[in-house]
Amino acid sequence: MDTIGDFLTIIRNASTAGNQSCVCPSSNIRAEIAKILKNEGYIRDFSVTKNEKGFNILTVNLKYVHNKQPAINSIKRISKPGCRIYFPYKEIPKVLGGYGTSILTTSKGLKTGNEARKEQLGGELLCQVS
């Protein structure tokens, strides 16, 4: 199972459908990705709550801009469970010439491409958002 890929697909489908929010099972890495998306301005907010069975649920409130266009134009998984893709910090690709965001997992946790370059950290490129 690719839980990160499933999470990105849930967000992509919800924003394409024009939904205000989407819900999925929570995990630490999903919450960290949502935190980065919020800090970068791609989503309004997110919250982690417990459902009636006691499981953690992640709710993502999506963001829309002019004429109800989703703030996330493209969100795609790069490194997959069957084919991991790693980059040294000097070779981390820029998304849309620096207008998009890369999300990497590094030895110091999840970082954006810009943060990883500043801290000189390489890692696995999880996804790219624009």
Contacts in CASP RR format, 6 or more apart in sequence:
PFRMAT RR
TARGET T0000
AUTHOR 0000-0000-0000
METHOD contacts of the structure
MODEL  1
MDTIGDFLTIIRNASTAGNQSCVCPSSNIRAEIAKILKNEGYIRDFSVTK
NEKGFNILTVNLKYVHNKQPAINSIKRISKPGCRIYFPYKEIPKVLGGYG
TSILTTSKGLKTGNEARKEQLGGELLCQVS
2 77 0 8 1.000
2 80 0 8 1.000
2 81 0 8 1.000
3 27 0 8 1.000
3 29 0 8 1.000
3 30 0 8 1.000
4 29 0 8 1.000
4 30 0 8 1.000
4 33 0 8 1.000
4 77 0 8 1.000
4 126 0 8 1.000
4 127 0 8 1.000
5 77 0 8 1.000
5 127 0 8 1.000
6 24 0 8 1.000
7 24 0 8 1.000
7 30 0 8 1.000
7 33 0 8 1.000
8 75 0 8 1.000
8 76 0 8 1.000
8 77 0 8 1.000
8 127 0 8 1.000
10 22 0 8 1.000
10 24 0 8 1.000
11 22 0 8 1.000
11 37 0 8 1.000
11 43 0 8 1.000
11 60 0 8 1.000
11 62 0 8 1.000
11 72 0 8 1.000
11 75 0 8 1.000
12 72 0 8 1.000
12 75 0 8 1.000
13 22 0 8 1.000
14 21 0 8 1.000
14 22 0 8 1.000
14 60 0 8 1.000
14 62 0 8 1.000
15 62 0 8 1.000
15 70 0 8 1.000
15 71 0 8 1.000
15 72 0 8 1.000
16 70 0 8 1.000
18 62 0 8 1.000
18 64 0 8 1.000
18 68 0 8 1.000
18 70 0 8 1.000
19 62 0 8 1.000
20 61 0 8 1.000
20 62 0 8 1.000
21 59 0 8 1.000
21 60 0 8 1.000
21 61 0 8 1.000
21 62 0 8 1.000
22 59 0 8 1.000
22 60 0 8 1.000
22 62 0 8 1.000
23 57 0 8 1.000
23 58 0 8 1.000
23 59 0 8 1.000
23 60 0 8 1.000
24 30 0 8 1.000
24 57 0 8 1.000
24 58 0 8 1.000
24 60 0 8 1.000
25 55 0 8 1.000
25 56 0 8 1.000
25 57 0 8 1.000
25 58 0 8 1.000
26 48 0 8 1.000
26 55 0 8 1.000
26 56 0 8 1.000
26 57 0 8 1.000
26 58 0 8 1.000
27 56 0 8 1.000
27 58 0 8 1.000
29 105 0 8 1.000
29 110 0 8 1.000
30 58 0 8 1.000
31 46 0 8 1.000
31 48 0 8 1.000
31 58 0 8 1.000
32 109 0 8 1.000
32 110 0 8 1.000
33 103 0 8 1.000
33 110 0 8 1.000
33 126 0 8 1.000
33 127 0 8 1.000
34 43 0 8 1.000
34 46 0 8 1.000
34 58 0 8 1.000
34 60 0 8 1.000
35 46 0 8 1.000
36 101 0 8 1.000
36 103 0 8 1.000
36 110 0 8 1.000
36 112 0 8 1.000
37 43 0 8 1.000
37 46 0 8 1.000
37 60 0 8 1.000
37 72 0 8 1.000
37 129 0 8 1.000
38 44 0 8 1.000
38 45 0 8 1.000
38 46 0 8 1.000
40 101 0 8 1.000
40 112 0 8 1.000
40 129 0 8 1.000
41 63 0 8 1.000
41 71 0 8 1.000
42 63 0 8 1.000
42 71 0 8 1.000
42 72 0 8 1.000
42 101 0 8 1.000
42 129 0 8 1.000
43 60 0 8 1.000
43 61 0 8 1.000
43 62 0 8 1.000
43 63 0 8 1.000
43 71 0 8 1.000
43 72 0 8 1.000
44 61 0 8 1.000
44 62 0 8 1.000
44 63 0 8 1.000
45 61 0 8 1.000
46 58 0 8 1.000
46 59 0 8 1.000
46 60 0 8 1.000
46 61 0 8 1.000
47 58 0 8 1.000
47 59 0 8 1.000
48 56 0 8 1.000
48 57 0 8 1.000
48 58 0 8 1.000
48 59 0 8 1.000
49 56 0 8 1.000
49 57 0 8 1.000
49 59 0 8 1.000
50 56 0 8 1.000
50 57 0 8 1.000
51 57 0 8 1.000
62 70 0 8 1.000
62 71 0 8 1.000
62 72 0 8 1.000
63 70 0 8 1.000
63 71 0 8 1.000
63 72 0 8 1.000
64 70 0 8 1.000
64 71 0 8 1.000
65 71 0 8 1.000
72 129 0 8 1.000
72 130 0 8 1.000
73 130 0 8 1.000
74 128 0 8 1.000
74 129 0 8 1.000
74 130 0 8 1.000
75 127 0 8 1.000
75 128 0 8 1.000
75 129 0 8 1.000
75 130 0 8 1.000
76 127 0 8 1.000
76 128 0 8 1.000
77 126 0 8 1.000
77 127 0 8 1.000
78 85 0 8 1.000
78 125 0 8 1.000
78 126 0 8 1.000
78 127 0 8 1.000
78 128 0 8 1.000
79 85 0 8 1.000
79 86 0 8 1.000
79 124 0 8 1.000
79 125 0 8 1.000
79 126 0 8 1.000
84 124 0 8 1.000
85 124 0 8 1.000
85 125 0 8 1.000
86 122 0 8 1.000
86 123 0 8 1.000
86 124 0 8 1.000
86 125 0 8 1.000
87 93 0 8 1.000
87 104 0 8 1.000
87 122 0 8 1.000
87 123 0 8 1.000
87 125 0 8 1.000
88 122 0 8 1.000
88 123 0 8 1.000
89 116 0 8 1.000
89 117 0 8 1.000
89 119 0 8 1.000
89 120 0 8 1.000
89 121 0 8 1.000
89 122 0 8 1.000
90 117 0 8 1.000
92 102 0 8 1.000
92 104 0 8 1.000
92 113 0 8 1.000
92 116 0 8 1.000
92 117 0 8 1.000
92 122 0 8 1.000
92 125 0 8 1.000
93 102 0 8 1.000
93 125 0 8 1.000
93 128 0 8 1.000
94 100 0 8 1.000
94 102 0 8 1.000
95 101 0 8 1.000
95 102 0 8 1.000
95 128 0 8 1.000
95 129 0 8 1.000
95 130 0 8 1.000
96 130 0 8 1.000
99 130 0 8 1.000
100 128 0 8 1.000
100 129 0 8 1.000
100 130 0 8 1.000
101 112 0 8 1.000
101 113 0 8 1.000
101 114 0 8 1.000
101 128 0 8 1.000
101 129 0 8 1.000
101 130 0 8 1.000
102 112 0 8 1.000
102 113 0 8 1.000
102 116 0 8 1.000
102 125 0 8 1.000
102 127 0 8 1.000
102 128 0 8 1.000
102 129 0 8 1.000
103 110 0 8 1.000
103 111 0 8 1.000
103 112 0 8 1.000
103 113 0 8 1.000
103 125 0 8 1.000
103 126 0 8 1.000
103 127 0 8 1.000
103 128 0 8 1.000
103 129 0 8 1.000
104 110 0 8 1.000
104 111 0 8 1.000
104 112 0 8 1.000
104 113 0 8 1.000
104 116 0 8 1.000
104 121 0 8 1.000
104 122 0 8 1.000
104 123 0 8 1.000
104 124 0 8 1.000
104 125 0 8 1.000
104 126 0 8 1.000
105 111 0 8 1.000
105 123 0 8 1.000
105 124 0 8 1.000
105 126 0 8 1.000
106 116 0 8 1.000
106 119 0 8 1.000
106 121 0 8 1.000
106 122 0 8 1.000
106 123 0 8 1.000
107 121 0 8 1.000
107 123 0 8 1.000
108 119 0 8 1.000
108 121 0 8 1.000
110 126 0 8 1.000
111 119 0 8 1.000
111 121 0 8 1.000
116 122 0 8 1.000
116 123 0 8 1.000
END
